[in-house]
Amino acid sequence: MSLKIAVQMDPLEKLNINSDTTIALIEEAQKRGHTVFIYTPDQLELNNNIVCATGYYIYLHNDPNISNTDKKHNISYTLSHLEQYSLQDFDVVLVRHEPPYDMAYLTSTYLLEKLLPSTLCINNPIGIRNAPEKVLITQFPQFTPPTLISRNIKTINAFIQQYKDVVLKPLYGYAGKEVFRLKQEDENTSTLLDMFCSKYSEHFIIQKFLPEVYEGDKRIFILDGEYIGGFNRIPSDGQFRSNLAVGGNSHKLKEADIHFAKNIASHMQKTLHANGLYFVGLDVIGQYVTEINVTCPTGLRMYQQLHNIDLAAHYWHGIEKQFVTS
């Protein structure tokens, strides 16, 4: 089986191609005999009701001249000539560009929706649009910490007074950016809220601070509604954010963490299937899910380094099965 795959992704020059999850998925697709075309979301367009994208076919290969601590992934690439193609001619479109989830992101979901159902889009653009990452968790209150979504200053201050120690985040933020811890009577509270009100027109999300974060913020991978793996991210000294992008350190999950992750997956499976969310990444602190990443879940290379297991193979095996049975 050879599939034609298009990947909507961030510019190559912004990626660490030896650690990026999207590159890992492209590499595995190529190993399995599939062809891969890449483009950035600004090159997506609708022309006389035809969804088109301008980009390149990409060919990955190992380059022994690249110096990298991960010796298994000294990757370089070759690109074809820049050309425009109809995305209707592809079997699969992967939606793999990072947030922020803004109007540009929303527009791309409207355009990609026109490919359905003849072209398989992963994750489903309707599902992405209807399941913002920090809002989706509210469908699972049994796993959600005390949470407020608001831009009402009075309500926010009351929430802070109630829980004493909270985390303030942009509702559509990502990678641990602009995440603030606020304690009761913090003299910076009014300044930060004024800044958020000035910068963002949408609501903010405020959650009770979970001290268990110092023991780690787990990244849990769910594929087609099933737990397939995960790892723990422990904050570096002086940090409460554990994102790898801000210096968090990765460790294997404990057996209790894996059992809890499987339990979460079983509760979420129906909702994820209903929204066409094939591959998601959960952020879990203690016994709580703080985010469900549906736009561009990351961390496959880190999992591979810890376990020597390539989850990208599981990812493509599940997709290929859909074409065998259709």
N, C-alpha and C positions, 0 to 999 in steps of 0.2 A: 504494500500500500504506500502510495506517495501522495501526500496532501499539499495543496498550495495554501500557505499560511501568510497572513499579513499581520504585522505587529505595530500597533499604535503606541509609541513610546517616547521617552525623553531623548534629546539629542545625544548622540554617541559621545561627543566631547565632554558631556557633563557626567558621564558614568565612569565608575571604576570597572572596566570590563572583566577584570579577574575576580570580582566579588559580587557583581550585580546579579540579582535574581532573574531579570529579564534576559540577560545574556546567557545565563545557565539554561533557561528554557529554550532559547534559540539554538544553543549548542546541542542540546539533546534532540531537538527536532531534526537538525541537520544529520545527526548520527543515525536517525531512524529513516533517512532517505527523503525527508520532506524539504521543500524549497521555501525560503523565508524572504519576504519582502518587508522592509521597515519604512516607517514614515512618522513624522511628528504631527501632533494634532492640528497645528496651524496649517498643514498641507492637506487637510481633509476638506472636501467640498461637495456640494450637490449641484450638478450641472444637468439641466433638463431632466430632473428626477433620477439621475444616475449618480450614485455615491462613488466618488473618485478620490484618489490620494496620489500625491506626487512623492516619490521616494526612491529607494534603492533595493535591489536584491543584495543580501549580505552573505558572505562566505567566511566562516570562522576557521582558523587553523592555528595550531600550536607553533609558537615561535621561541626556540631555545635561547634567542638573544635577549628576550625580555627578562629582566631581573625582578623577581617577585618572591615573597616568602612562601606563597602557596605554589609549590613547584608543579602541582598537577594542573594548574590553570594559567600557563603562560600563553595567553590568548592574543592573537592579532586578527585582523580582518581585512577583507577585500570587498569593495563595493562596486556594483555595476554602474552603468551610466544612469543619471537622474532621469526618470521617466514617470509619466502619469498612467495609472491603471484604474480600471473599474473594479471596485472591491466586490462586486457581484460575481466576479470571475474566480474568487478565492473560496476555499472550503471553510477556512477558519480565520476569524479576526480576533487577535488577543488585544484587550484593552489594558495597556500596561504603562500608562504615563502617570506620574506622581501628581498628587494634589499640589496646590490648593484646589479645592472643589469650588470653583467660581463659575461665572456665567459662561466662560469659554469651555470649561469642562462640561457644563450642562448642555451647551450647544452641541458638543461632539456626541453626546448620548442621543440627542434628537436625530442627528444625521445617521448614526450607526443603527438606530432602531429601524430605519427603512430597509436594512439588509435582511431583517428577520421575516420569515423563518428559514429562508433558503440558505442563508449563510450562518454558520454557528459562531456566535459572538460570546467570548469569555473574558470577563464576566458579562452577563447579559446587560446591555446598556439601560434597559428599563429597570432592572434590578438595582443597578448602581445608582440610578437617579432616585429611585424610591426608597433607598436604604442608606442614607448618609451615615457615615461610620460611627459618629458619636451619638446619633439619634437611634440607630438600630438597636443599641443595647437596651433601650427602654422597653422593648418588647419582651425582655426577659428579666422582670423585676426581682426574681429570686436570686439572680446572679449580679445584680447591679448595686453599687454602693449608693448611699444617699446622694441624689443628683438634682441639680436645679438647672434648667435651661431658660434663660431670661436675659433681658437687658434693663430690667426695672431696678434702679439703684436701691430703692427702699427694700425690695424683696431680697436682693442679693445681700445687703447688709444684715438683714434678719437671719438669713441662712448662715452667714459667717458667725453671728452671735450664737446661733443654736449649736453649731458643730465645732466652734472654737478654732479649728485648723482645717483649711480647705485648699483645693487646687483650682486655679482659674485658668481656662484655656479658650482660645478661639474655637467656635463650634466647628469650623472647617479647616483647622490647622493640621499640621503634620510634622513628623520627624522630631517631635519634642520642642518645636519652635514656639516661643512666646508662651511658655507654660510657667505659671507663677504659683508659689506657695504663699498663702496669706493666713496669718494667725489673728485671733481676736485682738482688737485694738491696735493692729499693725498701722503705723502712721503712713505707710505707703498705699493703703487701700484706696483712698479717694483718688489719689493721683493715677493709679493703675486703672481704675474704673473709668476715669475721665479719658485716659488714653485709649482704652478699648472702645468707648462710645464714639470717639472721634475717628478711629481707624476703621471700625467695622459697622456696617449697617445692619448685619444680622445679629441674632442672639449670641450670648456666650454660654459656656457650660461650666458649672461650678460643682465640684464633687468633694465629699468629705475626704480629707487626707488619710491615706492608709499607711500607717507606719511599717506594715509588712513589705513595703516597697524596698526597704533596705536589705531584705532577704531575697529580693529579686522581682522583676516584672517579666513574667513568662510570655514568650511568643509561641502560640499554639497554631499549628497548621491543620485546617480542615479541608479535605478534598472530597467533593461530591457527598457532603454530609457526614463524612467519617474522619475521625482523628487519624492522622498519619505521622505525626511527629511534632517536636517542639524543642525549645531550649530556654534556659533561664538567663536573663540579663540583669546583672547586679551593678548598681551605680558605682561610679568611681568615687574616691574620697572627696567629700565636700559637695556632692551632688545628691539630689533626690530623683532626678530624671535618669532613667536607665537605658534610654535608646542608644543603640550602637553608634548612631550618628553624633551623639554628644559624649562618647567615651565609655559607655557601658561595657562590661566584660561578660562574655558568654560562658555558660556552664551547662552540663547535661541536666535534664530533669530528674527529680527523684521519683520513685515508684508511686508515691502518694500523689504527686503532681500529674503523672500520666493517668492514673485512675480518675482523678477529678476532671481532667481534660476530656476523657472519653465520656464521662457523664454529661458534661456541657454539650458536647457534640450531639449526643442522643436527643437532648432537649431542643437543640437548634435546628436539627436536620430538616424538619418539615418546612420551617420558615425559609431556610436557605434554598431548598429545592424550589419552593413556590416563587422565589425571586430570581431564579436562574443564577445563583451565586455559587459557582462551581469550586472556586478556590478562594478561601478567606484566611486571614491571620488574626487570631484573637490576642488581645493584651490582657493578661490575667495577673492580678495582684492579690495574694492571699486567696480568699474564696470568692473574689469578685472579678467580673469582666469589665474593664474600663473602656475598651474600644473593640469594634469589629471591623477590621480593615478589609474593604471590598474593592478598592480602586486599584491598588498595586502592592499586594502583600510581598514582603521581602524576607530574606533570611535563609534561603535555601542553601547558599554556599556555606554559611556558618554552620548549619546543621550537618552538612557533608563533612566539614572539617572535624566536627566533634564525633561523628558516628561512622564516617566512611560509607555513608549511604546516600545515593543520589535520588532525592525525591522528585527531581524533574522527570525521571523515568516513569514514576507512578502517575505523574501529571499527564504525560502524553499517552500512556497506556489507557487511561480512562477516556480520553478524547477519541482515540482510535477505535475503541469498542463501540462508540456511538455510530461510527461510519460502517462498521461491520454489521451491526444489527439493523441499520436503517434500510 
